[in-house]
């Protein structure tokens, strides 16, 4: 019995000694690895990138746009909807098309699903998210592969025209021109300087950073105006040869207007927006340009 107790005690002591050695060895190994990494870091040349600007805690600072768009940072939802990939999209009251403005070819994507009222216009933000509005003042996110709609929010005016500013705000044109948060529809700005201008059909941003809007007039033919997206200051560009220019898009360095009577107006921004008009058929309610493809 005594020999068994002595043997057990001996084994316990040995185990403790081995455990102590293992702990010491692990600590030494960790220290050596940390020292090796530090020496390696010191030996590597600076890649030349600026300091990432992390605050204590590892959270990056806001990158900061030229002007804060006014909506919450990181407020975009993960909807699972893929980004738009076509250069231009076109739609009638109930169907979405991919559009080749060079040839006038329309490729049907599908009918708008999940909406009762006719779709009035569409717009794409800088990340390729496709939005749509309807006559009941509802705003949707659109799946560009299937034309399925997901309700987002409602706005105060029937959105006959939709467009995005360069900093990601959604411009809604109808009886007036307003700017809203694309996440929840919160009013961010009203273009009071454009009061009295009623959107005839569409709003589109061009690579020059301005918004271009078709405006209804009391005389035959709509008018094309340019808007400063920050101040809303408007500038008359030219009269258009047709009424009901409900769709605007940009491709191949040309601005395209499409009418409810099936006409396509091709305008050259580099040449005073001179136009060539052709008949392509159809009754077009809206169009949009994909800034991802500029």
C-alpha positions in Angstrom: 0.0 0.0 0.0 2.8 2.5 0.9 4.7 1.6 -2.4 1.5 2.3 -4.4 1.1 5.7 -2.7 4.7 6.5 -3.4 4.4 5.5 -7.0 1.2 7.6 -7.4 2.9 10.6 -5.8 5.9 10.2 -8.1 3.6 10.1 -11.2 1.8 13.2 -10.1 5.1 15.1 -9.6 6.3 14.0 -13.0 3.0 15.1 -14.6 3.3 18.5 -13.0 6.9 18.9 -14.1 5.9 17.9 -17.7 3.0 20.3 -17.7 5.1 23.1 -16.5 7.7 22.4 -19.2 4.9 22.3 -21.8 3.5 25.7 -20.7 6.9 27.3 -20.6 7.7 25.9 -24.1 4.4 27.2 -25.5 5.0 30.7 -24.1 8.6 30.7 -25.4 7.4 29.6 -28.8 4.7 32.4 -28.9 7.3 35.0 -27.9 9.7 33.7 -30.6 7.0 33.9 -33.3 6.0 37.4 -32.2 9.6 38.5 -32.3 10.1 36.9 -35.7 7.1 38.7 -37.1 8.2 42.0 -35.8 11.7 41.6 -37.2 10.1 40.6 -40.6 7.8 43.7 -40.5 10.7 46.0 -39.8 12.7 44.4 -42.6 10.0 44.9 -45.3 10.0 48.1 -47.2 6.9 50.4 -47.0 4.6 49.6 -49.9 3.9 53.3 -50.4 0.2 53.3 -49.5 -1.1 56.0 -47.2 -2.0 55.2 -43.6 -5.4 53.4 -43.6 -6.6 55.8 -40.9 -8.0 53.3 -38.4 -9.2 54.7 -35.1 -8.4 52.9 -31.8 -10.5 49.8 -31.9 -9.8 49.0 -35.5 -12.9 50.8 -36.9 -12.0 52.7 -40.1 -12.9 56.4 -40.4 -15.6 57.6 -42.8 -13.9 57.9 -46.2 -15.8 61.2 -46.7 -17.4 62.2 -50.0 -17.1 65.8 -51.3 -20.5 66.4 -49.6 -22.3 64.1 -47.3 -25.3 62.6 -49.0 -27.3 62.9 -45.9 -28.2 59.3 -45.4 -26.9 56.8 -42.9 -23.5 55.3 -43.5 -23.8 51.6 -44.3 -27.6 51.9 -44.5 -28.0 49.8 -47.7 -29.7 46.5 -47.1 -28.4 43.2 -48.3 -31.3 42.3 -50.5 -29.7 39.5 -52.4 -30.6 41.3 -55.7 -27.8 41.2 -58.2 -26.5 44.4 -59.7 -27.5 45.6 -63.2 -25.1 44.6 -66.0 -26.5 46.1 -69.1 -25.5 49.6 -70.4 -29.1 50.7 -70.8 -32.5 49.5 -69.7 -35.9 50.5 -71.1 -39.5 49.7 -70.0 -43.1 50.1 -71.0 -45.9 50.2 -68.4 -45.4 46.5 -67.4 -42.1 45.0 -68.9 -38.4 45.5 -68.5 -36.0 45.4 -71.4 -32.3 45.5 -72.0 -31.7 48.1 -74.7 -29.0 48.5 -77.4 -29.4 52.2 -78.4 -27.0 51.8 -81.4 -29.3 49.3 -83.1 -32.6 50.0 -81.3 -32.8 46.4 -80.3 -34.9 45.6 -77.2 -34.4 42.3 -75.3 -37.2 41.4 -73.0 -36.1 40.6 -69.4 -39.6 40.0 -68.1 -42.8 41.5 -66.7 -42.6 43.5 -63.6 -43.8 41.2 -60.8 -45.0 42.4 -57.4 -46.7 45.6 -58.5 -50.3 46.6 -59.2 -49.8 50.0 -60.8 -47.9 50.8 -63.9 -44.2 51.4 -63.5 -43.4 55.1 -64.4 -39.6 55.1 -64.4 -36.4 53.3 -63.4 -32.9 54.4 -62.3 -29.6 52.8 -61.4 -27.2 53.9 -58.6 -23.4 53.8 -58.8 -23.3 50.3 -57.3 -25.6 48.9 -60.0 -28.8 48.8 -57.9 -31.9 49.1 -60.1 -34.9 51.1 -58.7 -38.4 51.7 -60.0 -41.3 53.9 -59.2 -45.1 53.5 -59.9 -48.1 55.8 -60.3 -49.0 55.2 -56.6 -45.8 56.9 -55.5 -44.1 53.6 -54.4 -40.4 53.0 -54.9 -39.1 49.4 -55.5 -35.8 47.6 -55.9 -35.8 45.7 -59.1 -34.0 42.4 -59.9 -32.4 43.2 -63.3 -32.4 39.5 -64.3 -36.0 38.8 -63.6 -37.8 42.2 -63.2 -39.1 41.1 -59.8 -39.9 44.0 -57.6 -39.3 44.5 -53.8 -41.2 47.4 -52.2 -38.9 49.9 -50.4 -40.9 53.0 -49.4 -43.3 55.6 -50.7 -42.6 59.3 -51.7 -44.7 62.4 -51.7 -45.1 62.8 -55.5 -45.9 60.3 -58.3 -42.4 59.6 -59.6 -42.6 60.3 -63.4 -38.8 60.6 -63.3 -36.1 58.9 -61.2 -32.4 59.5 -61.2 -29.4 59.3 -58.9 -27.0 62.1 -58.0 -23.2 61.3 -58.1 -23.2 61.0 -54.3 -25.9 58.3 -54.2 -29.1 60.3 -53.4 -32.3 59.4 -55.3 -33.9 62.3 -57.2 -37.7 62.0 -57.7 -39.4 64.1 -60.3 -43.1 64.7 -60.6 -45.1 67.8 -59.6 -41.8 69.0 -58.0 -38.2 67.8 -57.8 -37.1 66.2 -54.5 -34.1 64.3 -53.2 -34.6 61.3 -50.9 -32.6 58.7 -49.0 -32.7 55.6 -51.2 -32.9 53.4 -48.1 -36.0 54.7 -46.4 -37.3 57.6 -48.6 -36.5 60.3 -46.0 -36.7 63.7 -47.6 -33.2 65.2 -47.9 -33.6 68.2 -50.2 -36.2 70.0 -52.3 -35.0 71.6 -55.5 -36.9 74.9 -54.8 -34.9 76.7 -57.5 -36.5 74.3 -60.1 -40.0 75.1 -58.9 -42.4 75.3 -61.8 -40.5 72.7 -63.8 -42.7 69.7 -64.2 -40.8 66.5 -65.2 -42.3 65.1 -68.4 -40.8 61.7 -68.0 -37.2 61.2 -66.9 -34.0 62.2 -65.1 -30.6 60.9 -65.9 -27.1 61.7 -64.6 -24.3 62.0 -67.2 -20.5 61.5 -66.6 -20.1 65.3 -66.4 -21.8 65.1 -63.0 -25.0 67.0 -63.9 -28.6 65.7 -64.1 -30.5 66.0 -67.3 -34.3 66.3 -67.1 -37.1 66.3 -69.7 -39.6 69.0 -68.9 -43.2 69.4 -70.1 -43.9 72.7 -71.8 -47.1 74.5 -72.9 -45.9 74.5 -76.5 -45.4 71.4 -78.8 -42.3 69.5 -77.9 -40.7 68.9 -74.5 -37.6 70.7 -73.3 -34.2 69.5 -72.0 -32.8 71.0 -68.8 -29.6 70.5 -66.9 -29.6 70.5 -63.1 -26.8 71.0 -60.6 -27.3 67.9 -58.3 -26.2 69.8 -55.2 -28.0 73.2 -55.5 -30.8 72.2 -57.9 -30.0 75.2 -60.1 -31.5 74.6 -63.5 -30.4 75.6 -67.0 -32.4 75.3 -70.2 -30.5 73.3 -72.9 -32.8 73.0 -75.9 -36.3 72.3 -77.1 -37.0 68.7 -78.1 -38.7 67.7 -81.4 -41.3 65.6 -79.7 -43.7 65.6 -76.8 -43.8 62.9 -74.1 -40.1 62.2 -74.0 -40.7 59.8 -71.1 -37.3 58.0 -71.2 -33.7 59.2 -71.0 -30.5 57.1 -71.2 -26.8 57.5 -72.0 -24.7 55.2 -74.1 -21.8 55.6 -76.6 -21.3 59.2 -75.5 -24.8 60.0 -76.6 -27.9 61.0 -74.7 -31.0 59.2 -75.9 -34.6 60.3 -75.4 -37.5 57.9 -76.2 -41.1 58.9 -76.5 -44.5 57.5 -75.8 -45.0 57.5 -79.6 -42.0 55.3 -80.3 -39.5 57.9 -81.4 -35.8 57.8 -80.5 -34.0 61.1 -80.2 -30.2 60.7 -80.3 -28.3 63.8 -79.0 -24.6 64.6 -79.0 -23.6 66.4 -75.7 -20.3 67.4 -77.3 -22.1 69.2 -80.2 -24.8 71.3 -78.5 -27.0 68.3 -78.2 -27.8 68.2 -81.9 -30.2 65.3 -82.6 -31.0 62.6 -85.0 -34.5 61.2 -84.7 -35.7 57.8 -85.8 -38.8 55.7 -85.3 -38.3 52.5 -83.4 -41.8 51.7 -82.3 -43.2 51.0 -78.9 -44.6 53.1 -76.1 -41.8 53.8 -73.6 -42.4 54.9 -70.1 -38.8 55.2 -68.9 -35.2 54.2 -69.3 -32.0 54.3 -67.3 -28.2 54.3 -67.8 -25.9 52.1 -65.9 -23.1 54.2 -64.4 -21.2 51.0 -63.6 -20.7 50.6 -67.4 -19.6 54.1 -68.2 
